[in-house]
Amino acid sequence: IDSTIPLKSRSLWNKNQVKKFNNAEAFQSRFIDHVETTLARSLYNCDNLAAYEAASMSVRDNLIIDWNRTQQKFTTRDPKRVYYLSLEFLMGRALDNALINMNVDDNDEVSVNKDSDPREKTTNSREMISSALDELGFKLEDVLEQEPDAGLGNGGLGRLAACFVDSMATENIPAWGYGLRYQYGIFAQKIIDGYQVETPDYWLNFGNAWEIERNEVQIPITFYGYVERNNTSKDGEKSTLTPSQWIGGERVIAVAYDFPVPGYKTTNVNNLRLWQARPTTEFDFAKFNSGDYQNSVQQQQRAESITACLYPNDNFEQGKELRLKQQYFWCSASLHDIVRRFKKSKRPWTEFPDEVAIQLNDTHPTLAIVELQRILVDLEKLDWHEAWKIVTATFAYTNHTVMQEALEKWPIGLFGHLLPRHLEIIYDINWFFLQDVAKKFPKDVDLLSRISIIEENDSERQIRMAYLAIVGSHKVNGVAELHSELIKKTIFHDFVKFYGASKFTNVTNGITPRRWLRQANPKLSELISQTLNDPNYDYLLDMPKLTMLNKFIDDKTFHTKWNDVKIHNKLRLADLIKKLNDGVDIIDREHISTTLFDVQVKRIHEYKRQQLNVFGIIYRYLAMKTMIHNGASIEEVAKVFPRRVSIFGGKSAPGYYMAKLIIKLINSVGDVVNNDVEIGDLLKVVFIPDYNVSKAEIIIPASDLSEHISTAGTEASGTSNMKFAMNGGLIIGTVDGANVEITREIGEDNIFLFGNLAENVEDLRYNHQYNPQELPENLEKVLAYIERGDFTENPAEFKPIVDAVKQHGDYYLISDDFDSYIATQELVDQVFHNEKDEWIKKSILSVANIGFFSSDRCIQEYAETIWNVEPVEQ
Ligand code: Z15
């Protein structure tokens, strides 16, 4: 934008500068403004939805003022910036979070008085807005309920990105997120007759108050076409030759949509920039001259399909062309945006990595590496090697999985058709890389094919995106200690050999305590605030402070308060479950405090082993029935198998047959167990449909126990384990992912670990293949019962789940971990029902020692050890 206001006009601008509302009255006036003008409504037709929209736009106005100041400050001070590239941002709702993070203070001196530290001030905007809305005739809770989730992600990876932008803003790091503005987020899950049915999530149906459409930021993106060759020879001299030219085919426009990201107790507001595809307004003579006007317009319209839909797979790559198109569209738009901003500084290219750090969230944005190399070599005419030095100093790559089916590989045919010039560049990157490898290990002939970015052993050659990401980055990190060690020993072993171990590092994941404690659990966060004598909730910025709760570990009145909060949250969840069950209660409210809430909510995946949980439930049910048939009274049964509700939630990828069958099994077991009068209310099984961020905020604080029971070595980190522990829930889990570090922090007496270790998994699997399997007796009984078909009209229905264990090698080691799981569940019952004080102590100790898992700590580690950036002081 090159318009500058003449000096003589500027005082007029300054005099009329927009001000933030800073008290209830000013908010109310802003609110009514929006109702009457922006929404063109009045007090006669303002419903909760309109109130939500007006409240959001009013709060957004405040955020934008701080956003503008923040961005202007970044422009003048020109610090090194971080760009977090993620194909998913699972943000959830924005309004409540904005109220918690928003800075209002009665003098609003923050902008003028640089000496005033916003962190010292009371920010109670949530309460202020609540009473302001009350006076206007609305209840804040009902207004907040109107907001649809921004579900632009699948699960852990997308929610991690959302926690990271919150922490980067809070830590005053000059950082932007870059992603896609999908018009359809993750599908809404309906459960019909026990089966998952997917329905589209058109989350923009009522507009979106939280975004600013930037029609002035439009970037043309090219696909297909061909490369105009130069006669380069692959002899290392190529770098001195003139670069190739990509003559593109299809063109679309990327339009920017900006989402303000407010930090907590700071006026810093960062930006999340999401791109949307639009048709070009360029006149395409070839298309329109054919005389078929209607058809040509329709063809243009198809541009929009690029950003229409989020791919609903978690930990699985399908290899579809449209997905690759999304990736390039997003990487190219983001890179051009970043480069344009850098160019304004007029610095030499060699300083690019001093100004820019780009973090790749998984391999999805790996094309950004290739695109920057293309920009530097083809467009800016830099020498290949000079360019490559800049590129590798700029990028860093986070790996989130070791599972083969989740690792991205693109067939070169498909890739070269869509991005012919990028394929050449990848070949060249690989060429120079393999030369270096050969130089270092001249005798190891196998190494070259093993380490090559191009996989040759399949019928079609494939690009290994993880390898490309490693070669193009200066740091590679895993997301929990165990996982980071594992990738060095397994999938990236050869790269450690070549680069040395220092390129590979660990940054253990974290979660934002603003959303996952303050927002999700107002009662617990208030109790902590009172107990720590911290009325302004400063501990949310310094979570290790929670260790001060240790002082109250034996305080009986504190125990009571702690337990009361949990009961309150369990009742809140019981309400939600009732609402989702057409108003019929499943949970016995009378006994809620003596009913153990056992929760497993996460994507449905065989490696996460929801089936192990269900088998455990069936075992329990059968054992209860046996007791009853042997003449035991319900009281006697209750002594062995006390009250428990097993709560599940989670989506399956639409094409994942086994995961969908597991959902059906859970629901079928629920139908039988919940309606069996013989066992009374001692056991219930609930599947909560459409698990998402806003449901998580209700479910997580209500759990007594949560299940993180993946096969050892398969869950890279897990982040809900941290959320449950932060809300005083205990964990039953395997020695996997971040469970290991959670155990170290909170103490091994305060977590229920079971099962085999990652180091034994390979041998166990090998044994399954070559020794016909002896299943543990209890598991045998469970599987036989499932096969009998009591859970379904169709006895063969669940056979694939049984066969996976009995016939197909039990890849996820259900049989190896089953007895240990059952025994540990018995221990859980014992402590919860007979040693409640001990249970509460464990719960308090979990919260007291969970500080390490704040995403603020995590972001500080990235900033110091990978990005080399510093906070910009306010
Ligand atoms: C995803 O959600 C995760 C990894 C992936 O490779 C993909 Cl494609 C999606 C998850 C991990 O499964 C989980 O263990 C981890 O906590 C999370 O990423 C964030 O790192």
Residues whose N, C-alpha, C, O or C-beta is under 5 A from the ligand:
A	BS01	Z15	G155 G156 L157 L160 D314 N315 F316 H400 T401 A406 V479 E715 A716 S717 G718 T719
